[in-house]
Amino acid sequence: MPLPHVSSPKPRIVIVGAGFGGFQAAASLAGAKAEVLLVDRNNYHTFVPLLYQVATGQIDPSCVAYPVRTLLRGIPNVQFLQTSVERVDFRSKLIGTDHGPIAYDYLVLATGAQTSYHGVPGTEYAFPMQTLGDAVTFRQHLFRQFERALVTPDEGDRRRLLSFVVVGGGPTGVEMAGALAELLKGPFRKDFPELAGQWRLVLVQSGPGLLSAFPQRLGTYTHRQLDKLGVDIRLNSRVQKITPTRVELPDGTIAAETVVWAAGTEAARPDLIDSVADTRKGLLKVGPTLQLEGWPNVYAIGDLAQVDYGKPLAGVAPEALQQGVTVARNLRRQLRSHSPKPFQYVNKGRLAIVGGYGGVGQIAGIPFSGFLAWILWLMVHLIYLPGYRNRLLVLLTWVHNYLLQDRAIRQVLPWGKF
């Protein structure tokens, strides 16, 4: 296949972003009568749903990062280029990258989401949970806090080091709070018996309940389960300000040096030279066929797009995967001079893990909770995780973690940030 800057008689499809949707689109275009170029700033695909387990020392970072080139082996018409996309020019059919401009005939934008801080002052002191680097940086900080607390004589300083605040009561915040609680009640107590009982874990949610996208009774179950794990849950509370040593809430201040921000996302999109229809959060408005309004040769999918689908989508990985398949099918149709067909989402249900061998789920409209939801969550994520080696390592690690109540990935590495 020619290099990205070399012209070719075949149509070129450029896919920006190697997340769930972008990679699925590239893989689904195998054998198409076009050259496909997948570009991403990283040369690996990140399995985002397990980032919180990396952050809390449950699994190794390499288990959730799979090389893109390995995933694309055996697909001769698909090429990968590691580069950052800086701008997109729809009229000239060019994307600007740090390796120079790249021409395209068809474009798929799948750049995903980034953390939204909603204008709260001091969020630079909080830890987001969107990338592998975020997860590893937090893990380094977390275990350093334990080591620092052990040698801190002042009780007030020690409690501040051992206070943890999770902002956001959606699936990411709930799963992070549950994993932290399990860590503090298990391996932390074994490793630092001198500090047992001195930790504090607070979950702050702006709304009246947890997991608002699930039925209310599942949110109630989640609240009860986290409460059993020792999580202090603050509902109807919005963070006013974050400093290096405290979190300010409407009803008081929490002395803490560790804040995880899981309170929403917004579109992570490159600079677009041409005007497009978008939303307040920067989502690109696309039609039923996932084509960008006004640009029939441009598609947007995943967390970057707002789909004219008749009902809101949740922004989860299965949606992006199905959109990737639809885009590939529509591109094949366009290559044959046929009209694209609308996206049809098949909702297979939703699951979230809570902690303490508990989880929640809703499949075929039926809500359920407890151990069954917990084990189903593990099975589904193991199936979707790319790479047989990764699946085996994660399975063995989970067996070790949950049977022995331990965490093997607790090393404070000699380098700072990932």
N, C-alpha and C positions, 0 to 999 in steps of 0.2 A: 504494500500500500504506500502511496506517495507520502512524503513528509507534509506536515500541516500547511506549509507556505507554498507548496507546489500545486499548480493547477492540474485538474484531472477531467477527462471527458465524462466521468460518472457524476451524478449529483452528490453533493456533500451535505450530510446531516451532522450538525454540531450539537452536542448535548453538554450543557454547562451544569456540573454538579454530579458527584458520584455517590449521592445518598440513595435512599430506597428507590425513589421514583426514577432518578437519572440512570442508575445502574440497570434497573429493570428494563427501561426503555432501550438501552444499548444492547442488553442481552437478547431482548425480543426482536431486535433488528438483524439478528444473525442470518446471513444468507440473502439479505435484501439487495436489490440491484442499486446500491448506493454505497458510498464510503462514509463510514460513521466515525466521528471523532468525539470521544468522551474526554472532557477536561475538568480538572479539579485542582485546588491548591495543595491537596494532600494526595499521596500515591496509595492511599488505603481507604477502604470503605469502613465507616464506623457504625457499629451496631448500637445506636443511641439508647434503646430501652434498658441496656445493662450498664450504662455509665455510672449510675448511682452505686452499683455494686463494686465497680472499680474504685470509686471515691471512698468507700467505707471498708476497703481491704478484703472484700469477699473474693474477687477474682482478679487475675493478672491483666494488665492493660492490653497485652498482646492478644488476649482471647476475644476482644471486641473490635480489633482492628485487623482487617483482612486485606492483603495486597490486591489492588484493582487489577494489575496485570495478570495475577494468578487466576482471578475470577474470569478474565476475558480470554484465557488460553483456549485455542481451538476455534476462535471466531475470527477468521481471516479478514473480514471486511470491517472489523471494529478496531480502532487504534486508540491508545490513551496518551494524553499529554498532561504532565504535571505543570500547571501554570495558574496564576491568579488572573481572573478576568476583571478588568478595570472599567470597561465601558462597552456598550452595545449600540451599534448604529443600524437601525432597521432599514433605513432607506438605502444605504450603501451595502447592506448585507455583510457587515463586518463586526467582529468582536475584537476589542483591544485588550491585549494581554501583556504581561511583562516579558513575553518572548516576541512581541510584535503583533500586528493585525492578522486575523485569521478570517478568511472568507467562508461563507456558507450559502447553501441554497435553501436549507430548512434548518430551523433553530428550535431547540428544546431547552427552556430555562427551568432548572430544577435545583436552585441554589439554597432552598430550605429556609430555615428560620434562625433568628438570633434572639438573645434575651431582651425583653422589654422591661425597662425599669420604671416606667410611668412617671418620670420626672422626679422621683424621690431623691432628695439630697443625700450624698454620701454613699451611693451604691457602688462606688469604686472600691469600697472596703468589703463588699459582699462577694461571695463566690457563686458564679453562675454554673450551670450544669448542662452545657450545650455541646461541648467538644471533648475529645479525649484529653487534650491539654488541660481543660477545666477540671476534669475528674482527677487527674494525677496531681495537679497543683493542690487541690483540696486535700487529697490523701496525705501529701507531704505535710501540709499545715496541721491537719488533724492529729497525726501521731507526734508531731513536734510539740503540740499543746500538752499532750500527756506527759512527755518527758520534762517539759518546762515546769508543769505543775508539781511534779515530784520533788523538785529542788527549790520550790518557792516557799519561803517560811511564812509570809503574810497570808492569813486566811482569806481576806477579801480578794487579794490578787489571785490566789489559787482558785477560788470559786469563779472568778471572771474567766480564767483560762479554761475552766471546765464547764462553762455555760455555752450552749449551742442553740442557735435560733434558726429555724427553717421557715422561710416566708413563702406561703402559697399552699392551699389545701387541695390542689388537684392531684392527679396520679403521681407526678414527679415529687411533689412535696410530701405526700403521704408515704410513698415508697422510701424516700430518703429518711424521713423521721423514723419509720419502722426499722430500717437497717441500722441507723445510729443507735436506737434504743437497744436493739439486740447486741450490738457491739459493746455498749456501755454496761449492759447487764451480764454479759458473758466474758469474752476475752479480756476486756478492760479490767474487770474485777479480778480475774486471775493474774494478769500481768502487773497490776498496780493495787494490791490489796490495801495499801496504806491510804489510797484515795477513794476507796469504795464508799458510795453513798454521798459523795461531795459533788457529783455532777448534776447538771440541770439541762433539760431539753425542752424547748418551747416551740410549738408550731403555731404560726400566726396566719389566720385566714380572714380576708376582708368580708367574706359573705357569711350567711347564717349557718352554713353546714359544710362538711367535707365532701369531696367528690361530687360536685354539683351536676356533672354530666351523667351520673348514675341515678337510679331511683333513690328516693329519700331514705328508705329503710337500709340501703347499703351504706349510705353516708353515716347513718346512726350506728350501724355495726362497726364501721371503721373508727368512729369516734370512741366507741366503747373499747375496741381492741387496743388502740393506741394508748388510751387511758390506763389500761392494765399494764402496759409496758413502761409506764412512768412518764409519758409525754404530757406536758402542760399545754393544753389546747386553748388558744385565744380566738374565739369567733367574733365576727363583726368588728374586727380591729385592723386598722391600716397602719403600716409603718410610716412614721412622720419623717424620720431622719436616722441615718446610720453614721456613727463615728468609729474610729479604731477601737474604742473600748465600750461602746454601748449602742443599744437600739432604743429609739424613742417611739413609744406608742401613745395613743390618746389617753390611756389610763395610767401611764407611768413609764418608767425606764428600766430596761433590762441591761445589767452590766454583763457584756459578753464581747469576746474578740472573734467569734466565729459565727458568721451569718451565711446561710445558703439561700440564694435567691431562686425560687421556683415559682414566681408569680406571673408568668405569662411570657409570650414571645411575640415577635413581629417579623415581617418578611426581611430576609437577608438578600437584598438584590443589588446587582451592579448598577452603576450609573447608566441611565438610559437617555441617549441623546434626543430621541423622539418622544413626544408626549403620548401617554397611554392612560387608559382608564384604570384607576386604582382606588383603594379604600383608605380609610384613616390609618390603618396599620401598615400601609404600604403594599398590601396584597394586590396582585395584578388581576383584573377582572377578565375572565375567559368565558367563552360561550360553552354550550353543551358539549361541543366537540373538543374542548380544551384548547382551542385556538384563541390567541390574543385578539381582542376586538380591534378590527381595522388592519390586522396583519395576518392573512391566512397561512403564511409560511412559518409562523412563529407559534409555538405552544408554551404554556406555562403549567407546571404541575406541582403537587405536593404542598408544603407549607408556604410556598411563594404565591399560590393562586387561590382566588375565590371563584369557585365554579358555579355557573348558572345552572343549578341542578334541581331547583324547586324546593329543596330543604337543606339546612345547614349540614356541613360535614364536620367531623370532629378533629381533623388534622392528625390522624394516627397513621402508623406505617402501612397497614393494609390498604388504606385509601391511596397512598402514594404508589404502592406496588401495582394496584389495579389501574391507576392512571398511566403508569409507565407502559403497561401492556396495551392500553387503548391508544396511546400516542403512537406506539410502534405500528399498530394495525392501521391507523389513519394515515401515517406516513407511507406505508406500503400502498394504500389506496391512492394517495396523491401521486405517487410515482407511476401509477398506472392510469393517471388522469381520471380517477374516480373521486366522488365526493366523500369527505370524512363522515363517520357516523358518531352519534352522541355517546358520551360516557355513561355507562350504567354501573352503579356501585352496588356490589353485593355485600351487605353488612353481615359479617360472620360473628359479630358479638364483640364485647370488650371485657378485659380482665385487668385487675390491679392487685398487686400483692401488698399486704398490710404489715406483716411481721407477726412473730409468735405463731407461725404455722397457720396464719389466717390470710384470706384473700376475699375479693368480691368479683362478681362477674354478672354479665347479662348476655345470654345467647338465645336467639329466636324470641326475644322479648321477655324471656323468663329470667328474673333476678335470682341469684343464689350467693351464698357466702360460706366462709369456713375453710376447712381443710381441702375440700374438693376444689374450690376456686384456687387455692394456693398451689395445689399439685398440677392443675390444668395450666396455670400461668407458667410454671416451670417447664412443662412439656411443650407448650406452644413456642416459648422463646428459644428452647433448645432446638426445635425443628427449624425455625426461621434463621437461626444463627448460621452465617456462612462458614463453610470449611469443616471437614470431618475431624481434623485435629482440634479445632476450637471447641467443637461440640463435646468431644471426649474429655478434654481438659476441664471444661466448665462442669460437665456432669460429675467427674471425679472430685472437683473442688466443692461442689454443692454437697456431695455425700460426706466429705470431710467436715464441711462447715456445720451442717445440720445434725449429723450424728454425734460429732464430738463437741459441738457448741464452741467452735474455735474459728479463727481467721488466720490463714497462713500468710497472707500478703500484708505484713505489718512493718516492713522495713522502711526506715527513713533513709532515703537514697542520698548519696553524697552531693548530687547536683540539686539546684533549686527548682526552677520551673521546668515542665516538660517541653 
